[in-house]
Amino acid sequence: MVGVGRTVFSGTTLEDFKVNVLGVLRNVIAPKRSLILARLEGGPLAKTGVIAGMSGSPVYIDGRLVGAVSYSLGQFSTEAIAGITPIADMIDATMMPAAARSARPVSMTWPATPRQLIDIWSRDLGHARAFVDDPSQAMVLSGGSADLSRMGAMLRPIAVPMVAAGFDVSVMDPMSPAFAAAGLVPMSSAAQSPGGNATGGNDHKLAPGDAVGVALMTGDFELGATGTVTHVDGDRVYAFGHPLYNLGPTEFPMTKAEVQVVLPSLMSSSKLASFGDVVGTIQQDRSTAIAGRLGAGPSLIPVTITLNSDRGPSRLFRFGVVRDFTFTPLLTYLSVANVLAAYQRGAGPASFAIRGTASIRSQEAITFEDMFSGDQPAGGAAAYIAGPLTALLKNSAEVVDVDKIELVIDASEQQRSARIERVWLDTTRPRAGRDAVVFVAMRDARGGEVIKQVPIQLPANATGALQLVVADAARTTADDRRDTRGADMQRVSQLIRSFNRARRNNRLYVRLTSPDSGAVVNGEPMAALPPSVLSVIEADRNSGTIGALRSTTRGEWEIPLDFAVTGSRQLTLNLDQP
């Protein structure tokens, strides 16, 4: 059979191409989907092959819609051979409403590292799968070629161009393997000018064959995917013919798109496109299609970043990110890293002081205030913001609704850090109930000595040996985690309180402890418990919500610094000495 396909090769102009049906492949394992195999001809296809961005291009035979061009045959193919997803499969997979997606809670250390977060997001994004894993799984229902079943194992979803406007290439590189595994091809593009219309004044909403965008981030930065509309039924729009990420129910902005140019490539040709106006909402991302409705777009999380640099004027960045437990923290991470990479040098020492808030509906706001210094501190600074968002949005206990994120970053091309070298007390005979002063000597990045004083008070009822620890955020956090092992914080309020109490790099921490027993109950530490109370609590340890405390904090002090500090020192104070 011979049909006609429709897509956009340049601008917003619809063009037809010829579709020669080669046969039909039926996957004989669940879910028993069929795929039409065809050779495409016309336009630039002879020299480009199947083009990334053609996903969803409608195919008609005798004027009736058959399906969407959705799969391509390997790489370096000398012919434009494609798989066509039947329109019935596209409609069936996306027509039923579904409950909101539920996240799988993740176990995270604090503070989160860029590598840890990237691994979490990469697992969420998944990967593009072949139509069948083995040729024996495909049954040829029609077609004269005996090689059609073998072709089924070579068919992959057509790559989806990822529009990235305003992003430095180095920022996208760590996530590129995950995007590529999911079938996306990151491509630089120009952002739409404020109040502009990237579709050149085209007033119609969307029609079959039009380029369509799925925006994940809009504003001063833009990020998302582009493909082709397959079918419009009233206000219902079907596109792609394969998944974006197979996320299920979504709320992503659906936009018009304009194809700037087709980039021919022996490996994989692509459409370079830019987003236009928002015309609706993508509501479903399924294995055979994405679908949504025309109308108002979904609400996005407004994000503002103010960059104050010691080498230039202040800059303000405004953008919106989608509400999603994977993309909200991921896009926030990329935006913070991108601001720092684009406007600060990429090599050599630097320091970034971050402050701001993430407002959470019906909850206490997450408060950010920390400093990162070293040779490449941008990744740590970005992970500092994205880590709490990842843990909160992926918790399974409660719905977390982020209202807005506001950040201020003070950047310097100097290494503002120091290391703890010596610690001593102002007296050689400490006494219970008396005041004392802890002296801390530190060595800064240029070799200069910095001495700080921390006034403390020794507890009146303390006896025996006490441990005095002067430490940075990393050591103090490790001690916190050791003391509260067994704690299982599931409630949103507990997580937020934990983040807001998190140790900061620009603080010097002094902690006085004694070897008294206690317990951690439902994530809350209970120190210095009487033996009778402790025995009752420990009897219920099988519930899994009880942990043991081996020491009790008798006093804790901190002083803010204008630089990041590292290292630790420990003193033993004997209060019973004569």
C-alpha positions as CSV (number, residue, x, y, z in Angstrom):
1,M,0.0,0.0,0.0
2,V,1.1,3.6,-0.6
3,G,0.2,6.5,1.6
4,V,1.0,10.1,2.3
5,G,2.8,11.5,5.3
6,R,2.8,15.1,6.5
7,T,5.3,17.1,8.5
8,V,7.2,20.4,8.7
9,F,10.7,20.5,7.3
10,S,11.2,24.3,7.5
11,G,9.4,27.0,9.4
12,T,5.8,26.2,9.9
13,T,5.0,25.0,6.4
14,L,3.3,21.6,6.1
15,E,4.8,19.3,3.4
16,D,3.8,15.9,2.2
17,F,6.0,12.9,1.7
18,K,5.4,9.5,0.2
19,V,5.0,6.4,2.4
20,N,5.5,2.9,0.9
21,V,4.2,0.2,3.2
22,L,6.6,-2.8,3.5
23,G,4.7,-4.9,5.9
24,V,3.2,-5.2,9.4
25,L,5.1,-6.5,12.4
26,R,3.1,-7.9,15.3
27,N,4.8,-8.3,18.7
28,V,3.6,-11.7,19.8
29,I,4.6,-11.1,23.4
30,A,2.6,-8.8,25.7
31,P,1.3,-6.2,25.1
32,K,0.9,-7.5,21.5
33,R,1.4,-4.2,19.8
34,S,1.6,-4.0,16.0
35,L,3.9,-1.7,14.0
36,I,3.7,-0.8,10.3
37,L,7.0,-0.8,8.5
38,A,7.4,1.6,5.6
39,R,9.9,3.4,3.3
40,L,9.6,7.2,3.3
41,E,10.3,9.3,0.2
42,G,10.2,13.0,-0.7
43,G,11.5,16.3,0.5
44,P,15.0,16.0,2.1
45,L,14.5,12.4,3.2
46,A,16.7,10.9,0.4
47,K,19.8,12.5,1.9
48,T,18.7,12.8,5.6
49,G,17.0,9.5,6.3
50,V,14.4,9.5,9.1
51,I,14.8,12.8,10.9
52,A,14.7,13.3,14.7
53,G,11.7,15.5,15.2
54,M,9.5,13.6,12.8
55,S,8.0,11.6,15.6
56,G,4.3,11.8,15.3
57,S,4.1,12.8,11.6
58,P,0.7,11.5,10.5
59,V,0.4,8.9,7.7
60,Y,-2.8,8.7,5.5
61,I,-3.9,5.9,3.2
62,D,-6.8,6.7,0.9
63,G,-7.5,9.8,3.0
64,R,-7.8,7.8,6.3
65,L,-5.4,8.3,9.2
66,V,-3.3,5.2,9.7
67,G,-0.9,6.3,12.4
68,A,2.3,8.2,13.3
69,V,5.9,7.9,12.0
70,S,7.6,6.9,15.3
71,Y,10.4,4.4,14.9
72,S,13.6,4.5,12.9
73,L,15.9,1.7,11.7
74,G,19.3,1.7,13.4
75,Q,21.9,4.3,12.4
76,F,23.8,5.0,9.2
77,S,20.9,3.7,7.3
78,T,21.0,4.4,3.5
79,E,17.2,4.4,3.3
80,A,14.5,6.2,5.2
81,I,12.8,3.1,6.7
82,A,10.5,3.9,9.6
83,G,8.0,2.2,11.9
84,I,4.4,3.6,12.1
85,T,2.4,3.4,15.3
86,P,-1.3,2.7,14.6
87,I,-3.5,5.6,15.7
88,A,-5.8,3.2,17.6
89,D,-2.8,2.3,19.9
90,M,-2.1,6.0,20.4
91,I,-5.7,6.8,21.4
92,D,-6.2,3.7,23.6
93,A,-3.1,4.3,25.6
94,T,-3.8,8.0,26.4
95,M,-7.6,8.2,26.6
96,M,-8.1,7.0,30.1
97,P,-7.6,9.4,33.0
98,A,-5.1,8.3,35.6
99,A,-4.2,9.2,39.2
100,A,-1.2,11.3,39.8
101,R,2.1,9.6,39.7
102,S,3.6,8.3,43.0
103,A,7.3,8.6,43.6
104,R,9.6,6.0,45.0
105,P,11.4,7.5,48.1
106,V,15.2,7.6,47.7
107,S,17.8,7.1,50.4
108,M,20.1,10.1,50.3
109,T,23.1,11.3,52.3
110,W,23.2,14.9,53.3
111,P,24.6,17.0,51.8
112,A,23.8,15.5,48.5
113,T,26.6,15.3,45.9
114,P,26.1,16.0,42.2
115,R,26.9,12.4,41.3
116,Q,24.3,11.0,43.7
117,L,21.6,13.3,42.3
118,I,22.5,12.6,38.7
119,D,22.3,8.9,39.4
120,I,18.8,9.3,40.9
121,W,17.5,11.4,38.0
122,S,19.0,9.1,35.4
123,R,17.2,6.1,36.9
124,D,13.9,8.1,36.7
125,L,14.4,9.0,33.0
126,G,14.7,5.4,31.9
127,H,15.8,4.5,28.3
128,A,14.4,4.1,24.8
129,R,13.6,0.5,24.1
130,A,13.6,-1.4,20.8
131,F,10.2,-2.5,19.4
132,V,11.2,-6.1,20.2
133,D,14.3,-7.4,22.0
134,D,14.8,-10.4,19.6
135,P,13.8,-11.0,16.0
136,S,12.0,-14.2,17.1
137,Q,9.5,-12.1,19.1
138,A,8.2,-10.3,16.0
139,M,5.6,-12.0,13.7
140,V,5.3,-10.8,10.1
141,L,1.6,-10.5,9.3
142,S,2.1,-9.2,5.8
143,G,4.9,-8.1,3.5
144,G,7.1,-10.0,1.0
145,S,10.5,-9.7,2.8
146,A,11.7,-12.3,5.1
147,D,14.0,-9.7,6.8
148,L,11.1,-7.8,8.3
149,S,11.2,-9.7,11.6
150,R,14.9,-9.0,11.9
151,M,14.2,-5.3,11.3
152,G,11.8,-5.3,14.2
153,A,14.7,-5.9,16.6
154,M,16.6,-2.9,15.1
155,L,13.7,-0.4,15.4
156,R,14.1,2.3,18.0
157,P,11.9,5.3,18.8
158,I,12.9,8.2,16.6
159,A,15.2,10.5,18.6
160,V,13.5,13.5,20.0
161,P,15.4,16.9,19.7
162,M,15.8,18.5,23.1
163,V,15.6,22.3,22.8
164,A,18.1,23.9,25.1
165,A,18.2,27.7,25.0
166,G,20.5,29.7,27.2
167,F,22.5,26.7,28.5
168,D,26.2,26.2,28.5
169,V,27.3,23.0,26.9
170,S,29.4,22.0,29.9
171,V,26.3,22.1,32.1
172,M,24.4,19.7,30.0
173,D,27.3,17.2,29.6
174,P,26.8,15.3,32.9
175,M,23.1,14.6,32.1
176,S,23.7,13.9,28.4
177,P,24.1,10.1,28.8
178,A,20.7,10.0,30.6
179,F,19.0,12.1,28.0
180,A,20.6,10.1,25.2
181,A,19.5,6.8,26.8
182,A,16.0,8.1,26.9
183,G,16.2,8.9,23.2
184,L,16.7,12.7,23.4
185,V,19.2,14.7,21.4
186,P,20.2,17.9,23.2
187,M,20.4,20.8,20.7
188,S,21.1,24.5,21.3
189,S,18.4,26.9,20.1
190,A,17.4,30.5,20.5
191,A,14.9,31.4,23.2
192,Q,11.7,33.2,22.1
193,S,11.9,36.9,22.7
194,P,9.6,38.3,25.3
195,G,6.2,38.9,23.8
196,G,7.4,37.3,20.6
197,N,5.8,34.5,18.6
198,A,8.3,31.9,17.3
199,T,5.7,30.6,14.9
200,G,5.8,33.7,12.8
201,G,2.3,34.9,13.5
202,N,0.6,31.7,12.6
203,D,-2.8,32.0,14.3
204,H,-4.1,28.4,14.1
205,K,-3.8,26.3,17.3
206,L,-2.3,23.0,16.1
207,A,-3.0,20.8,13.1
208,P,-1.8,17.3,12.1
209,G,1.8,17.5,10.9
210,D,2.6,20.7,12.8
211,A,5.7,20.9,14.9
212,V,4.8,20.7,18.6
213,G,6.9,21.4,21.7
214,V,6.8,20.0,25.2
215,A,8.3,22.7,27.5
216,L,9.9,21.7,30.7
217,M,11.4,25.2,31.4
218,T,10.4,28.6,30.1
219,G,11.7,32.1,30.5
220,D,15.3,33.2,30.5
221,F,16.2,29.5,30.1
222,E,14.3,27.1,27.9
223,L,14.4,23.4,27.9
224,G,12.1,20.8,26.4
225,A,11.4,18.5,23.5
226,T,9.9,18.9,20.0
227,G,8.1,16.5,17.7
228,T,5.1,16.4,15.4
229,V,1.3,16.4,15.9
230,T,-0.4,13.3,14.7
231,H,-4.1,13.9,15.3
232,V,-6.4,16.7,16.7
233,D,-9.8,15.6,17.9
234,G,-11.6,18.8,19.1
235,D,-9.3,20.1,21.8
236,R,-7.5,16.7,22.2
237,V,-4.0,16.5,20.7
238,Y,-2.1,13.3,20.0
239,A,1.6,13.4,19.1
240,F,5.0,11.5,18.9
241,G,3.7,7.9,18.4
242,H,6.2,6.8,21.2
243,P,6.9,8.1,24.7
244,L,8.8,11.1,25.8
245,Y,9.8,9.4,29.0
246,N,6.7,7.2,29.6
247,L,6.0,9.1,32.7
248,G,2.2,8.5,32.7
249,P,0.1,11.4,33.8
250,T,1.9,14.8,33.4
251,E,1.2,18.5,33.4
252,F,3.7,20.0,30.9
253,P,3.1,23.0,28.7
254,M,2.2,22.2,25.1
255,T,3.6,24.8,22.7
256,K,3.8,25.6,19.1
257,A,7.2,25.2,17.5
258,E,9.0,26.4,14.5
259,V,11.6,24.4,12.6
260,Q,14.6,26.5,11.9
261,V,16.5,24.0,9.8
262,V,17.0,20.3,9.2
263,L,20.6,19.2,10.0
264,P,21.6,16.3,7.7
265,S,23.8,13.7,9.4
266,L,25.0,10.2,8.3
267,M,24.5,9.1,11.9
268,S,21.2,10.9,12.8
269,S,19.6,13.9,11.1
270,S,17.6,16.3,13.3
271,K,15.2,19.2,13.1
272,L,16.5,22.3,14.9
273,A,13.4,23.9,16.3
274,S,12.4,26.6,18.8
275,F,9.4,26.9,21.0
276,G,6.4,29.2,20.3
277,D,3.4,30.1,22.3
278,V,1.9,27.8,24.9
279,V,-1.4,26.4,23.5
280,G,-2.3,23.7,26.0
281,T,-1.2,21.0,28.4
282,I,0.4,17.6,27.8
283,Q,-1.5,15.4,30.2
284,Q,-0.3,11.9,29.2
285,D,3.1,10.4,28.4
286,R,2.6,6.8,27.4
287,S,4.4,4.0,25.5
288,T,2.7,4.8,22.2
289,A,2.0,8.5,22.3
290,I,1.9,11.7,24.2
291,A,-1.5,13.5,24.5
292,G,-3.0,16.6,25.9
293,R,-5.6,19.3,25.5
294,L,-5.6,22.7,23.9
295,G,-6.3,25.6,26.2
296,A,-4.5,27.2,29.1
297,G,-1.1,25.8,30.0
298,P,-0.3,24.4,33.5
299,S,1.1,26.5,36.3
300,L,4.9,26.4,36.6
301,I,7.1,27.0,39.6
302,P,8.5,30.5,39.3
303,V,12.3,30.6,40.0
304,T,14.4,33.7,40.3
305,I,18.2,33.8,40.6
306,T,20.1,37.0,41.5
307,L,23.8,36.8,40.7
308,N,26.1,39.3,42.5
309,S,29.6,39.0,41.2
310,D,32.8,40.8,42.2
311,R,33.7,41.1,38.5
312,G,30.6,42.6,37.0
313,P,27.1,44.0,37.5
314,S,24.3,42.1,39.2
315,R,22.1,40.0,37.0
316,L,18.6,38.7,37.5
317,F,17.2,35.5,35.9
318,R,13.6,34.6,35.9
319,F,12.1,31.3,34.6
320,G,9.5,28.7,35.3
321,V,10.0,24.9,35.8
322,V,7.4,22.2,35.6
323,R,5.9,20.6,38.7
324,D,7.4,17.1,38.7
325,F,9.3,15.1,41.2
326,T,12.1,14.4,38.7
327,F,12.2,17.5,36.6
328,T,11.7,20.2,39.3
329,P,15.0,19.5,41.1
330,L,16.8,18.5,38.0
331,L,16.0,21.7,36.2
332,T,16.7,23.8,39.3
333,Y,20.1,22.1,39.5
334,L,20.9,22.8,35.8
335,S,19.8,26.4,36.1
336,V,22.0,27.2,39.1
337,A,25.0,25.4,37.5
338,N,24.3,27.2,34.3
339,V,24.2,30.7,35.8
340,L,27.6,30.0,37.5
341,A,29.2,28.4,34.5
342,A,28.0,31.1,32.1
343,Y,29.1,34.1,34.1
344,Q,32.0,32.9,36.2
345,R,35.2,31.2,35.1
346,G,35.1,27.5,34.7
347,A,38.6,26.8,36.0
348,G,40.5,28.1,39.0
349,P,39.4,29.0,42.5
350,A,36.0,30.5,43.2
351,S,33.6,31.0,46.0
352,F,29.8,31.1,45.9
353,A,27.7,32.2,48.9
354,I,24.1,31.2,48.4
355,R,21.0,32.4,50.3
356,G,17.3,32.1,49.5
357,T,14.1,30.1,50.1
358,A,11.9,27.5,48.5
359,S,8.3,28.2,49.6
360,I,6.3,25.1,50.3
361,R,2.5,25.3,50.4
362,S,1.1,24.7,53.9
363,Q,4.6,24.0,55.3
364,E,7.6,25.9,56.6
365,A,9.8,27.2,53.8
366,I,13.2,25.6,53.0
367,T,15.9,28.1,53.9
368,F,19.2,28.2,51.9
369,E,22.3,29.8,53.4
370,D,25.7,28.4,52.7
371,M,29.1,28.9,51.1
372,F,31.0,26.8,48.6
373,S,34.7,27.4,47.8
374,G,37.4,25.6,45.9
375,D,38.6,24.9,42.4
376,Q,35.1,23.8,41.0
377,P,32.4,24.7,43.6
378,A,29.6,25.2,41.1
379,G,28.4,21.5,41.3
380,G,28.3,21.5,45.1
381,A,26.3,24.8,45.1
382,A,23.8,23.5,42.6
383,A,23.4,20.2,44.5
384,Y,22.9,22.1,47.7
385,I,19.7,23.5,46.2
386,A,18.5,20.4,44.3
387,G,19.1,17.9,47.1
388,P,16.3,19.0,49.5
389,L,13.9,19.4,46.5
390,T,14.7,15.8,45.4
391,A,14.2,14.3,48.8
392,L,11.0,16.2,49.4
393,L,9.3,15.7,46.1
394,K,10.1,12.0,46.1
395,N,8.8,11.3,49.6
396,S,5.7,9.0,49.5
397,A,4.0,10.3,52.7
398,E,2.5,13.6,51.6
399,V,2.0,15.8,48.5
400,V,4.6,18.6,48.3
401,D,3.5,21.7,46.4
402,V,6.4,24.2,45.7
403,D,5.1,27.7,45.4
404,K,8.3,29.5,44.3
405,I,12.1,29.4,44.6
406,E,14.1,32.6,45.2
407,L,17.9,32.5,45.3
408,V,20.7,35.1,45.7
409,I,24.3,34.0,44.8
410,D,27.3,36.2,45.7
411,A,30.2,35.0,43.5
412,S,33.9,35.7,43.9
413,E,36.9,34.5,41.9
414,Q,38.8,34.0,45.1
415,Q,39.1,30.9,47.3
416,R,37.6,32.0,50.6
417,S,38.3,29.0,52.8
418,A,40.4,28.0,55.8
419,R,41.4,24.8,57.6
420,I,41.2,24.1,61.4
421,E,44.8,23.6,62.7
422,R,44.8,24.0,66.5
423,V,42.2,24.2,69.3
424,W,42.8,25.1,73.0
425,L,40.9,26.3,76.1
426,D,41.7,29.5,78.0
427,T,42.1,27.5,81.2
428,T,43.9,24.3,82.1
429,R,41.4,23.6,84.9
430,P,37.9,23.6,83.5
431,R,35.1,23.5,86.2
432,A,31.4,22.6,85.9
433,G,29.2,25.6,85.8
434,R,32.0,27.9,84.8
435,D,32.4,30.0,81.6
436,A,35.3,29.2,79.2
437,V,36.6,30.4,75.9
438,V,37.6,28.0,73.1
439,F,40.4,29.3,70.8
440,V,40.4,28.0,67.2
441,A,43.4,28.6,64.9
442,M,42.8,28.2,61.2
443,R,45.0,28.6,58.1
444,D,43.4,30.3,55.1
445,A,44.0,29.6,51.4
446,R,46.8,32.1,51.2
447,G,48.7,30.7,54.2
448,G,47.6,33.3,56.8
449,E,46.5,32.4,60.3
450,V,43.0,33.2,61.5
451,I,42.1,32.8,65.1
452,K,38.5,32.8,66.4
453,Q,37.1,32.7,69.9
454,V,34.0,30.8,70.9
455,P,32.6,31.5,74.5
456,I,31.1,28.4,76.0
457,Q,29.6,27.4,79.4
458,L,30.3,24.1,81.0
459,P,27.2,22.4,82.4
460,A,26.7,22.7,86.1
461,N,25.7,19.1,86.7
462,A,28.4,17.6,84.5
463,T,31.1,15.3,86.0
464,G,33.9,13.1,84.7
465,A,35.3,13.4,81.1
466,L,33.6,15.4,78.4
467,Q,34.5,15.5,74.8
468,L,34.9,18.9,73.1
469,V,34.8,18.7,69.3
470,V,35.5,21.7,67.1
471,A,34.6,20.8,63.5
472,D,33.4,21.8,60.1
473,A,30.0,21.0,58.6
474,A,31.0,17.6,57.2
475,R,32.3,16.2,60.5
476,T,29.4,17.6,62.5
477,T,26.9,16.2,60.0
478,A,28.6,12.8,60.2
479,D,28.3,12.9,64.0
480,D,24.7,13.9,63.8
481,R,24.0,11.0,61.4
482,R,25.8,8.6,63.8
483,D,23.9,9.8,66.8
484,T,20.5,9.5,65.2
485,R,21.1,6.2,63.3
486,G,17.8,4.3,63.1
487,A,15.9,7.6,62.6
488,D,13.4,7.3,59.7
489,M,12.1,10.8,58.7
490,Q,9.0,10.4,56.5
491,R,7.0,13.4,57.3
492,V,7.5,16.5,55.2
493,S,7.7,18.7,58.3
494,Q,10.6,16.5,59.6
495,L,12.5,16.6,56.3
496,I,12.1,20.4,56.0
497,R,13.2,20.9,59.6
498,S,16.2,18.6,59.0
499,F,17.2,20.6,55.9
500,N,16.9,24.0,57.7
501,R,19.0,22.7,60.6
502,A,21.6,21.3,58.3
503,R,25.2,22.2,59.0
504,R,26.7,24.9,56.8
505,N,30.2,25.3,55.4
506,N,30.6,28.8,56.6
507,R,30.0,27.9,60.3
508,L,32.4,26.8,63.0
509,Y,30.7,24.2,65.2
510,V,31.7,23.4,68.8
511,R,30.0,20.5,70.6
512,L,30.4,19.2,74.1
513,T,29.2,15.6,74.8
514,S,29.1,13.1,77.6
515,P,28.7,9.3,77.4
516,D,25.0,9.2,78.5
517,S,22.5,6.9,76.8
518,G,19.3,8.0,75.0
519,A,17.0,7.0,72.1
520,V,15.8,8.2,68.8
521,V,12.0,7.8,68.6
522,N,10.2,8.4,65.2
523,G,13.1,10.5,64.0
524,E,13.3,12.6,67.2
525,P,16.4,12.3,69.5
526,M,15.7,12.0,73.2
527,A,18.9,12.3,75.2
528,A,19.9,11.5,78.8
529,L,16.9,9.4,79.5
530,P,16.5,7.7,83.0
531,P,17.2,4.0,82.9
532,S,13.5,3.1,83.6
533,V,12.3,5.2,80.7
534,L,15.1,3.9,78.4
535,S,14.2,0.2,79.2
536,V,10.5,0.8,78.2
537,I,11.5,2.4,74.9
538,E,14.1,-0.2,74.0
539,A,11.4,-3.0,74.6
540,D,9.6,-1.6,71.6
541,R,12.6,-1.6,69.2
542,N,11.1,-4.2,66.9
543,S,8.7,-1.6,65.6
544,G,11.6,-0.2,63.5
545,T,11.1,3.4,64.7
546,I,13.5,3.2,67.7
547,G,17.2,3.9,67.6
548,A,19.9,4.2,70.3
549,L,21.9,7.2,71.3
550,R,25.3,6.5,72.8
551,S,26.2,10.0,73.8
552,T,24.4,13.1,75.0
553,T,25.1,16.6,73.7
554,R,25.7,18.8,76.8
555,G,26.2,22.0,74.9
556,E,26.5,23.2,71.3
557,W,27.7,26.5,69.9
558,E,28.4,27.9,66.4
559,I,29.9,31.1,65.0
560,P,29.2,32.4,61.4
561,L,32.2,33.0,59.2
562,D,32.7,34.9,55.9
563,F,34.6,31.9,54.5
564,A,34.2,28.2,54.2
565,V,36.0,26.1,56.9
566,T,37.2,22.5,56.8
567,G,38.8,20.1,59.3
568,S,38.2,19.2,63.0
569,R,40.0,18.9,66.3
570,Q,39.0,17.2,69.6
571,L,39.8,17.9,73.3
572,T,39.0,15.8,76.4
573,L,38.0,17.9,79.4
574,N,38.2,16.3,82.8
575,L,35.9,18.1,85.2
576,D,36.9,15.9,88.2
577,Q,40.6,16.9,88.2
578,P,41.9,18.5,91.5
